[in-house]
Amino acid sequence: LQFIKDSASPGTGDKLMQIWAYGDNNAAEQILYSEIATLPTSVTDGSEEGSMRFRVQSGGSFVETMRVRGSNVGIGTDSPASKLSIKGGSDSTILDIHGRTSDDFGIISFKENASETVKGQIKVDASDNMIFRTGPSNDKVTILSGGNVGIGTTDPSSMLHLVSSTSENPYIIIEN
């Protein structure tokens, strides 16, 4: 399948490709339920860039839900500024991360570009505790579901519980 738009005066608003999905609603009216369109965002020779727009029916309105522009993906925005840009609307939840089925843990990993080496993680366990790690398994800060915070301990027994990994006593430095 190939779509070609041959134009003597190409513009950034030109639709190069469009796919529509229609269906009937319960009033026997034909409704456009979704659309995928490809649009150029730059037609300048040597710096051409395209975008792909995804739109769907939502609550009776036709809305753009995602756009791929250059090498960036936008959800809720038509001009993503990074590899993944998520812009919330009126909803309070912007991103849901569901836990693994094996133990209900949710983990966000930060990795090196050149390798898959884990440099840090944010983990939420099945007991609703949040753990900040360096590397793949070095727990550094733990926030228990009850609110206690531990630095150097995974089981803080007070609001702020510090444990040193060396023979020195843990301490806090407060400067101007």
N, C-alpha and C positions, 0 to 999 in steps of 0.2 A: 504494500500500500504506500503510495507516494503522493504527497500534496505539494504542488508547486504554484506559487503566485509570481507571475512574471509581470513586472510593472516598469514602465518608463520613469515613474516618479515614486519609488518606494518610500513609505513613511512608517514611523514608529507605531501608528495606530492601525496599520493593516492587519487583518486577520489572515494568517497563512493557512490555518487549518482549524476546523470547528467540527466537533462531534456532539450531537444532541441526543438526549434520551427522553422520549415522550411517553406518557401513559395516561390512562383515564383516572379521574378521581371518582368519589362515590356519587357525584351528580352527573356522571357520564360526560364530563368535560375533559377534553384533551389538554393535559398540562405538561409543560417542559419541566422535568424533574432534575436533570443535571446537564452540564455542559463542560466540555474540555476544549480549550482554544489555545492556539499558539500565536503569539504576537511578537514582532521584533521590538526590542527596546533601544537598539542602536543599529542604524543602517549604514554607518560610516565605514567605508572600505578599510579593512585592516583591524577594525575594532567592533565588528558586528557582535550583537548580543541578542539573545532571544529569551522569551519567557513563556511559560505554560501556565494557563489559568484554569482552575477548577472551581465551578460554581454548582450549587445545589439548592433545591427548595428547602426552606426551613421556616416553619411556622407561617406558611402562606406567602413568603417573600423569597425572591431569588437572590442568593448571597454568595459572594466569593469566599471560599473556605481555605484555599491554599494556592500559593503561587511559587513556581520554580523560576528563578530569574538568574541567569548566568550560572554560577555554581552555588547559589544560595537558595534556601527554602524558607518560605514565609507562611505561617499559619496566622490568619487574622490581619495580615498586612500584604499589600501588593508590591512593596519595595523592601524586601528583606536586606538588612545591612550586615548579616553574618551568616555562617553556614546554616544555622537554624535560628530564625527569629520567630518568637511567639508573642503575639500582641493580644491581650485580653480585651474583651468588650465589657459588657455589663455583668458577665458571670464572675463570681468570686474565685472559682477554681480555674487556674490557667493550665496546669499540667497535673495529670494523675500518673503515678508510678505504682504499679501493683506488684506485690511481693511474689517471690518464687512459690510454686505449688508445693515444693518439698518441705519448706519450713516457714513460709509467709514472710521472709525477709525481703525488704526493698533495698537495693544497693545502687548508688550512682558511683561509677568508677571514673577516675581521671587518669589517662594513659599517655605515654610518650608517643610522639608522631611516628618515629621510625620503627618502633617495636610495640609490642602489646604489653610492655612493662607497666604495671599499675603503680602510679605515683601517689595516689591518695584515694580515699573513699568516704562517702557519707552513707551510713547504714541505719536503717530502722528495723528493729527486730520484732518478733511476734508479740512481745510484751509492751510495744510502743516506746521503747527506749531508743534514743538517737545517739549514734556513735560516730565520731570523726576519727579517721585513721590516716596515718602516713604509711605509704606502701600498701600492700594488699591485706595486711593483718595486724598492723601495729596500732592498737586502740590508744588514742591520746586524750580525747575528751569524750566523756559520757554524760548525757543528760537523761536521767531516769524519767519515766512517765509521771512520777510524783513530783518532779521539779528539782530534785537534788542534782548538782553538777559535780562531776569528778574530773580532775586533771591528774593523770597518772594512775587512776584507779577506775575500774569498770563497775564498782559497787559503792558509790558515794553514800556515806551515812549521815551527812548533814547538807545544808543548803549549798555550801562550797567546801569540797573535800580535796585537799592537795596531798599527793604522795610523790616523793622523790624516788627516782630509780637509782640514785647514788646514795652514798652514806651521809650526804649532807641533809640537813633539815629543809623541807620545802619552805619557801618564803615568797612573798609578794613584794615587788618593788613598785613604789608609787613615786613618780617624778612630776615636776612642774607640768 
